Amino acid sequence: MKMPPKVKLVEVGPRDGLQNEKLTVPAEIKVALVHRLQEAGLREIEVTSYVSPKWVPQMADNAQVMSGIERRPGVRYSVLTPNLKGFEAAIALDKAFWPDEIVVFGAASEAFSQRNINCSIAESIERFRPVVEAARSAGIYVRGAMSCAVGCPYEGEVAPERVAMLAGLMKDIGVQHVGVADTIGVGTPFKVQRALEATLQHYAIDDVSGHFHDTYGQALSNTLAFMELGVWQFDTSISGLGGCPYAKGATGNVATEDVVYMLHGMGIETGIDMDK
């Protein structure tokens, strides 16, 4: 079995991990978390999101956090910008505090799209189009997250054809990289590989990553399943931060330290120091 010699982890704890926390985390604590993560060797960190504070109050301090980070050479900082208003807010700061990358997210499930962002999949893509155009014009890299790529809390199992359709739509508007996200953690190795194969109809392997939740303890197995097909980039969250609101009591994002432990045990480089 051929595995990639090196794997890049995108740390999503500060954004995806904290966004649903009920207690407000002070901006200085978020900044300190980012500093600790980059000291440990993380080279890509999803810091915050530019969304309405009415919907995600935890991220209301986005500008304060982005301007408070002591940036390190070689580290890339990304933010979630679901619409043009959010993107414009992200670049309203001095250019020194701009994100290196932005993330837009769409769903492979029509029901999830309607309930999560109140529009159809097609409408969400049209909403992202000006965001992608503006970001690329500004020299900012664009990643797309494909939610519910395996299963949906409302529709059940999601067919690979739906994933292929969403990947094609994202490619058409200029999204440069896509993450295949098992949002509710119902994927198994075979199922996530089918979703990946569907994505590869539109994106090269180097432009695809995996984003797994550990609801049924499958996240590490699914990571390996993606690696078997050549994927070497994955979203992870420190300490598994980030619950899954659609599966009560379930764990959330796969823990960064669990993935690092597995990879180092396989002799695969990550650049991350577990002791830090």
Sequence and secondary structure as in RCSB ss.txt:
>XXXX:A:sequence
MKMPPKVKLVEVGPRDGLQNEKLTVPAEIKVALVHRLQEAGLREIEVTSYVSPKWVPQMADNAQVMSGIERRPGV
RYSVLTPNLKGFEAAIALDKAFWPDEIVVFGAASEAFSQRNINCSIAESIERFRPVVEAARSAGIYVRGAMSCAV
GCPYEGEVAPERVAMLAGLMKDIGVQHVGVADTIGVGTPFKVQRALEATLQHYAIDDVSGHFHDTYGQALSNTLA
FMELGVWQFDTSISGLGGCPYAKGATGNVATEDVVYMLHGMGIETGIDMDK
>XXXX:A:secstr
    SB EEEE IIIIITTT SS   HHHHHHHHHHHHHTT  EEEEEE   TTT GGGTTHHHHHHH    TT 
EEEEE  SHHHHHHHTSS GGG  SEEEEEEES HHHHHHHHSS HHHHHHHHHHHHHHHHHTT EEEEEEETSS
EETTTEE  HHHHHHHHHHHHHTT  EEEEEETTS   HHHHHHHHHHHTTTS GGGEEEEEB TTS HHHHHHH
HHHTT  EEEEBGGG    TTSTT   B BHHHHHHHHHHTT B    TT 
